[in-house]
Amino acid sequence: MNSNWYKLILKATKVKYGKNLLLKGAPVIFNKFGAELTIGENVTINSSFLSNLVGLYQRTIIVTRTPEAKIIIGNEVGISGATIYARKSIIIGDNTMIGGNTKIIDNDFHPVDPEVRRKTPNNHMGIRPIEIGENVFIGCNCLILKGAKIGDNTVIGAGSVVSGEIPANCIAAGNPVRVVRYLDTNEAKV
């Protein structure tokens, strides 16, 4: 798909995007009427199998599901075959890299209580905003759940499940995610 045509679709659905948006393949981007979906400058969205050789299982999916939802993606962000799905708020800081097949979801999709789920499967679910700091690297196949907050410069190891707060300047990995070590921010940069 020609990305210039796709950018016209983004404009028609009130998706705001900055200069040099690079679409490799055809992502699925849906902005609910009344919601806010903003993509910064110099963002790359990989959505084709060969656009990231980690092995993408799907195209990138970015969805604001309710009129109150907000997704803000900063400048210089890279996204590969990820799902970013908001009913409330997902904010991704500048210079963040989101690894292949990662899911960032600020809600439970359905109520946890079985009786409530049976009666109202699309209501009464847990919803909490997600904040991802600047210069974060999220490895492939991660799951970032509602209420997650990831500090600046942090690395989230491949396959991790994040549901709480992860501080800045560390490496965190696992299920559930835990801090493996802190980064020495005073080291000479290569």
N, C-alpha and C positions, 0 to 999 in steps of 0.2 A: 504494500500500500504506500502511496506517495504521502510523505509526512506533511506536505503543505495542505493537502486535502483534509487530512486528519486534524490539522490545526484549525481549519475552518469549523469543523465539528466541535472542537473544544470551545471556540469562541461562541458558537451558537448555544452551547449549554452553560455559558457563563463561567467557564474555567479560565482563570487568569494565569498567564504564564509569561515568564521573562524571556529575554533574548537568548538565542542559541539553544533552544530546546531541541535535543536530538532524540528522535524516536527510531530505534532499530527494531523493526517489526511493528506490528499493530497492537498496541496495548488496549485494554478495556478500561476506559475512564468514563465514569458516570457521576454527574453532579446533580443531586436532587434539587428541584426548584426551591429556592430560598436558602440553600446551604452555601458554604464558602469552600472553594477548592482553589488553592493558589500554589503554583509551581514556580520556583525562583529561576534565576538566570543560570545558563550553562549547565542545565540538568540533562543527564543521559538516562533514558528509560529503555532497557533491553527487554525485548519481548519475542525474539525469534530464537530458535534452538541454537543457532551458531553465533548469536550475539554475545554469549558468555559460555565458554567451554567447560564450566563447572557442570553443565548438563541441566538446562532449564526444563522443568516439567510442564510449564504453562506460560502463557503471556502474562505480563504485568497487569494486575487488576487494581484500580484505585477507585473507591466508591464512597461517596457521602450518602448515607442511607436515609437520613431524616432532614427536614428543613432546618433543624437546629445544628446539624453536624458541621464540623470544620476540619479540613485537612490543610495544613500549611507545610509545604516542602521548601526548604531553604535553597540557597545558591550552591552551585558546584556539587550537587548531590548525584549519586549514581544508584540506580535501582535495577535489579535483574530478576525478572520472572517472579516478583513478589506480589503479595496481596496486601493492600492497605485499605482497611474497611472501617469507617467511622460512623457511629451513631451520635457521638458527642464531640470528641476532639482528639486529633493526632497531630502533633507538631514535631517536625524533623528539622534539626539544625543544619546550618551551612556545612559543607565539606564532608557530609556523612555518606558512607558507602553501605548499601543494603545488599547482602549476598543473595545468591540465587535461591529461589523457592522459599524465602522467608515469608512468614505471615505476621502482620501487625494488625491486631484486632482489639478495639476498645470495648467490646461487649461479649456476652455469652451466647449470642444468637437466639437462644431459647431460655426460658426460666429453668432453674435447677430443680425446683420442687415439682415432682411428677404430676400431682393433681393440677397445679396451676398450668403446667406445660400442656396437659391434655385439654384443658378448657380454653386457654388463651396462649397458643404456642408462640405467638410473635409479640407478646406483651410481658411486662413484669420481669424483664431480664436484668442481670447485673450489667451496669455500664459505668465506666470510669475513664477519664482522659489518659492519654499516653503522651509523654514528653521524652524526646530523644535529643540529646545535646548536640553540640557542634563537634565535628571531626571524629565522629563515632564510626567504628568499623564493626558491622554485624555480619558474622560469618554465614555461610550457606545453611539452609534448612533450619533456621531458628524460628521460634514461636514467641512473639512479644505480645503478652496478654494485657487485658484491661488493668489500668492503674500503674503500669510500668513507668518508671522514670529512670533514664540512663544518663549519667553525667558526661560532660565534655571529655573528649580524647579517650574514651573507654573502648575496649575491644570486647566483643561478645563472641565467644568461641562457637564454632560450627555445631549445629544441632542443639543449642541451648534453649531452655524454656525460661523466660523472664516474666515474673509477675509482680515484683516489688521494686524497691529502689536500689539502684546500683550507683555507687559514687563515681566521681570523675577520676580520670587518670589511673585506671586499673584494667586488668584483664580478668574477665569473669566467664565461667563456663559451667556447663552441667545442667542436670534436670533433677531438682530445681537449680537454677543458676547460683553460683557462689563466687566470691572474689578469690581468684587464684593467686594474684600478686598485684602490688601497686607498681606503677610505672615511675621511674625516676625522671621527673620532668626537667631536672638540672643537667642531665647528661648532654654532652656535645651531640648535636644533630648531624647525621651523615648527609 
